[in-house]
Amino acid sequence: MELSDYVKYDAVGLAQLITSGQVSAHEVQQVAREAIEAVNPELNALVGDLFETPLPYAASGRFAGIPFLIKDLVLHAAGVPTRMGSRLTGEGIAFPHDTDLMLCFQQAGLATLGRTATPEFGFNASTESLANGPTLNPWDTSRSSGGSSGGSAALVAARALPVAHASDGGGSIRIPSAWCGLVGLKPTRGRTPVGPDFDESLFGLSIEFALTRLHC
């Protein structure tokens, strides 16, 4: 698969190509890596490097093999450092377990390739921190990608990947989606699990889910 073909498809379209055997999941992920590495030096949307191999995912999932990134806040995968946009966490804290929603993403078949930037502890409507620096908007790099899911938004808007994890307590999915021209969904309270680390994040105000783009 060529990059010029990859950017034409959303997550559903790529999943259909993989399921039908027209392209392999590995090919899609390799093109995604190329796309991310091409735009990230300017956008500064990643935290650290891409993983050498994707995190485990269910080959039978609806989105099996689709490239995916997780916001570096709250949700985490076992053994993957979480920095939460702060210098206080050093190189990051590696928990020994997956969060419940991380397991759901893996069961859906999403192939996690890395982490995306967030402001310190997610408390800003613009994604910039002393730990990671500012994340820029791919439509106009003189502007912010919004926050606090700005790293995910920047890479999805740049068509480097079709969908990414995001979370929202006071607009952290909605703001970057609006600023970057994406579709962001903040589900109803209690619809997406935040265990085992939390019962209700921010007293139930903070919701974990994703943002994506329309197929066009």
N, C-alpha and C positions, 0 to 999 in steps of 0.2 A: 504494500500500500504506500502510495506517495502522499506527502504532506498536503498537496493540492486537493487530493481526494478526501483525506481525513477531515479537513476543516469543513467539508460540506455536510457532515453528518452530526446529528445529536446523539445522545446516549442510546435511544431506541433504535435509530438507524444503524449505528455501529453494532449493537447487539444482534440485529437481524442479519447483518453481514457475517458475523462470527458464527451464529447458529446455522446459517445456510452453507457454511464452508467456503464462502467466497474469499475470506481472509481469516488468518489465525489471530487468536487473542495476543500472542506474542508480537506479531507484526504491528497490531494496533498500539500496543504498549510502547514499542520501540519508536514509532512515529510520534507518539505523545511525548516521550522523553526528548526527542529532537525539538519538538515544538516548544516545550517548556524551557529547555536550555537556550533556545534561540531568543526568547523574549524576556526571560528573567533578569539578565544583566541590566536591562533598562528599567524593568518594572519593580524589581526587588520584592517579589511576592513569596518566595520560598523561605523557609527556615532551615538552614543547613543544606546538605546535598540531597539529591534524590536517593532513595534506597537502591542498593545494588540489584535486588530482586523485589518484586511486589510482595506485600504481606499476603499470607494465605487467604484464599477465597474459594467459595464453593463453585466448582465447575458446572454445577447443575442450576445455578442461580439465574434469575431472569436477566441480569446484567453481567453474566459471567465474562470476566476478562476486561470489562470496561475500565479504562484508566480513571483514577480517583485520587484526590488529595484530602487530607484531614486538617482542619484548623487546629492550630497549636494551643488549644484551650479547652478544658473540661473533658471532652471526649479524648480517649487515648487507646493505644494498642499495647498489648503486653510487651515489655522490654524496650519500647520506643520512648526516648526521652521527651518530656513535655516541658517546655520552657515558659509558656504562658506570657510571652512577650516581655519578660522581666529579667534584669541582670541578677536579681536576688536568687534565682534558681540556677545560676551558673550555666553549665552546659545542658541542664535539664534534669528532671526527675523521671526515672524509669520505673513505672509501676509493674508489678508482677502479673497483672491481669488485664484483660480487655474490658472496657466498659460495655454495658449491655447493648447500646446502640452500635458500637463498633462491631459487635458480633452480628447484629442485624445487617449491617453493611456488608460484612464478609459473606453472610448467608445469601445475600442478594447477588453475590458474585463480583462485587466491585473490587478492583485490583488497586490497592493503595500504594502509591509510588513515593509519597513524601508528605511534608507538613507545610502549611501555609501561614503567613504572617498575621499577627494580631497586635493591637496596641497593648500596653502593659495591663495584664489581667482583664483585658477586654473593655476597659472603662474609657472609651473614647469613640467618637463618631468618625474619626479619621485614623487610618492604620499607619501609625508612626510611633516608634519607640526608640529609646536610647540603646536597647539591646539589638534591634534589627534595622533601625533606620526607617525612612518613609517608603511606603508602597505607592506606586504611581498608577494613574488611570491610563489604560492602553489607548483610549480615544483621544486623550490630550495629556501628555506626560508632564505638563506644567500644573496639573491638577491631581487631587487625591482620588483614590479609588473608594473612599468612604470607609466606614468601620462599624463594628469591629471585625467583620469578616472580609476585610479588604483584600487580603492575599488571595483568598479563594476567588473573589469576584474578579480581580485583575486577570487571573490566568484563564478563567472561563470566558471573560469578555474578549480576551486576546485570541480565543479559539485554540488555546493550547491544550485544553481538555474540555469535555462536554458537560461535566457536572462535578461539584465539589461540596464537601461538608461545610456547613455554616451554622451559626447559632445566633440567637436574638433575645435580648432582654429588654432593651429600650430602642430597638431599631437596627440591630447589628446584622440582620439579614436584609431588611427592607431598605436601609440607607445605601449600602453598596450596590444592591440590585438596581435601585433607581439611578444612582450616579453612573453605573456602568452599562445600563441598558439590558438588564437581565431579568429572569423570572426567579423570584425568591419566595419561598413559602414558609411562613411561621405557623405550624399546625396548632390546633387547640391544645390548651394546657392538659398535660397528662397523656398525650397521644404518643410521644416518643420517650423512651426510658432514659434516665440519666444515672441509674444505678451502676455498680454498687457503691460508688463514692458519694452519691447524693441521694436524698429522698426527693426534694424539689429544689432545683437551683434557683437562687434569688427568690425564694419563697414562692416558686411556681411561675415567676415572670419570665425566666430564661428558658427558651425552647431550643432544642437541638434538631437540626434537619439538614437542608441542602439548598443550593442555588444552581441554576442551570440557564440555558438559553433556548429560545424558540428555534425550531428548525426553519431556516430560510436561506 
